[in-house]
Amino acid sequence: MLMGASIVSVAWIAFWPWAQLKRLREIEGSTAAGADAESTPSP
């Protein structure tokens, strides 16, 4: 049981930063797309 807990812990430490990075890129992409839409003049 201790070995399983340590494996899960290591997997979590490896997985969590990648999940946060993906979320950050999605947020940056949506804000960049919104900024581009705002900077272009509408006809």
N, C-alpha and C positions, 0 to 999 in steps of 0.2 A: 504494500500500500504506500509506503514511503517513496519507493522508486517511481510509482505512478504519479504521485504528487509532484515529485521533482521534475519529471518529464513534462507534465502539464505546465509547471511554472516556467521552465525554459522555453516551451512553445509559446506561452503567453508573452514573455519578454521579447521574443523574436517577432511575434505577430502584431503586437500593439503599435509599435512605431510605424509599420507599413500601413496599417489601417488609418492612423492619424494622417500620414502623408497623403494617402489617397483622398481623404476627406478635405485636406487643405488644398490640394490641387483642384478639386471640384469647386470649392468656394472661390478660389482665385480665378478659375475659368469663368464662372458665372459673373463675377464682378468685372472682369475684363470685358466680357461680352456686353454687359450693361453699360460700361463706360464708353465702349465703341459706339453703341447705339445712341447714347446721349450726345456724343461729340459730332455725329454726322447730322447735318441740317436736314430737316424734313421739308419736302416740297410744298 
